[in-house]
């Protein structure tokens, strides 16, 4: 068996560390001077990502579900916590990207035919 050279040892170490880094949990958070940092949580998976917050403190983003593959858009408030916005009818995945002052969401989702589509979500309805 051939002994590994210095370069291949570093490559193996970097690949190992990359795997460890990608397995880390990442949670969206909210911060204000009155509350400090507040973890927004997830929808059951390891990670969540908040992308926008409106003037009422309502946030939008996306989170992995428990399988850590499927993503769903979410809304979040300090009082109500994280709420799953679901997906387009028959679709598998969604990602919330914008929220207005009325709490309406925009983003993208995978439709039932497998194609990606923009969405608008208002009051719990697609």
C-alpha positions in Angstrom: 0.0 0.0 0.0 1.4 3.4 -1.0 1.8 6.0 1.8 -0.3 9.2 1.4 1.7 12.3 0.6 1.3 15.6 2.6 -1.1 17.0 0.0 -3.5 14.1 0.1 -3.6 14.2 3.9 -4.7 17.8 3.8 -7.3 17.1 1.2 -8.7 14.3 3.4 -8.7 16.6 6.4 -10.5 19.4 4.5 -13.1 17.0 3.2 -13.7 15.7 6.7 -14.0 19.2 8.1 -16.3 20.3 5.3 -18.6 17.4 6.1 -18.7 18.4 9.8 -19.4 22.1 8.9 -22.3 21.2 6.6 -23.9 19.1 9.3 -24.2 22.1 11.6 -27.5 23.6 12.6 -28.2 27.1 11.4 -31.2 28.9 12.9 -32.7 32.3 11.9 -32.8 34.7 14.7 -34.5 38.0 15.6 -32.8 40.8 17.5 -34.0 43.9 19.1 -32.7 46.1 21.9 -35.5 45.0 24.2 -35.4 41.2 23.6 -31.8 40.6 22.5 -31.3 37.6 20.3 -34.3 35.3 19.9 -34.0 31.9 18.0 -36.8 31.7 15.5 -36.6 27.9 15.5 -37.2 25.5 12.5 -40.0 23.5 11.0 -38.5 20.3 12.3 -35.3 20.2 10.4 -31.7 21.4 11.3 -31.8 24.8 9.7 -34.0 27.9 9.0 -33.2 31.1 7.1 -35.0 34.4 7.5 -34.8 36.7 4.5 -37.0 39.7 5.3 -38.8 41.5 8.2 -41.5 44.1 7.9 -42.1 47.1 10.1 -44.4 45.1 12.4 -41.7 42.6 13.3 -43.1 39.8 11.1 -40.4 37.8 9.3 -40.5 35.5 6.3 -38.0 32.8 5.3 -37.7 29.1 4.8 -36.8 26.1 6.9 -36.1 22.4 6.3 -38.6 20.0 7.5 -37.6 16.9 9.6 -36.2 15.1 6.6 -33.7 17.9 6.1 -34.4 17.8 2.3 -37.9 19.4 1.9 -38.2 23.2 2.5 -41.3 25.2 3.4 -41.8 28.9 3.6 -42.6 30.3 7.0 -43.8 33.4 8.8 -42.6 34.3 12.2 -43.7 36.7 14.9 -42.3 37.2 18.4 -45.8 36.4 19.9 -46.7 33.5 17.6 -43.4 31.9 16.7 -42.7 30.1 13.5 -45.7 29.1 11.3 -45.4 26.8 8.3 -46.9 28.5 5.2 -46.9 25.1 3.3 -46.6 24.8 -0.4 -48.5 25.3 -3.6 -51.3 22.7 -4.0 -49.7 19.4 -4.9 -46.2 20.9 -4.7 -43.3 19.8 -2.5 -41.3 22.8 -1.5 -41.5 26.5 -1.0 -39.2 29.4 0.1 -40.5 32.7 1.4 -38.5 35.7 0.3 -40.6 38.8 1.0 -43.2 40.1 3.4 -45.2 43.4 3.2 -46.8 45.4 6.0 -50.0 43.4 5.7 -48.1 40.1 6.3 -48.5 38.8 2.8 -45.7 36.7 1.5 -43.9 36.3 -1.8 -41.4 33.7 -2.8 -40.9 30.7 -5.0 -42.3 27.1 -4.8 -42.2 23.9 -6.7 -45.6 23.2 -8.4 -47.3 19.8 -8.7 -45.8 19.4 -12.2 -42.2 19.8 -10.8 -41.6 23.3 -12.2 -40.6 26.3 -10.1 -43.1 29.1 -9.8 -43.3 32.5 -8.0 -46.1 32.6 -5.3 -48.1 35.1 -3.4 -49.5 34.0 0.0 -52.1 36.0 1.9 -53.9 35.2 5.1 -52.9 31.5 4.9 -54.1 31.1 1.3 -52.1 30.6 -1.8 
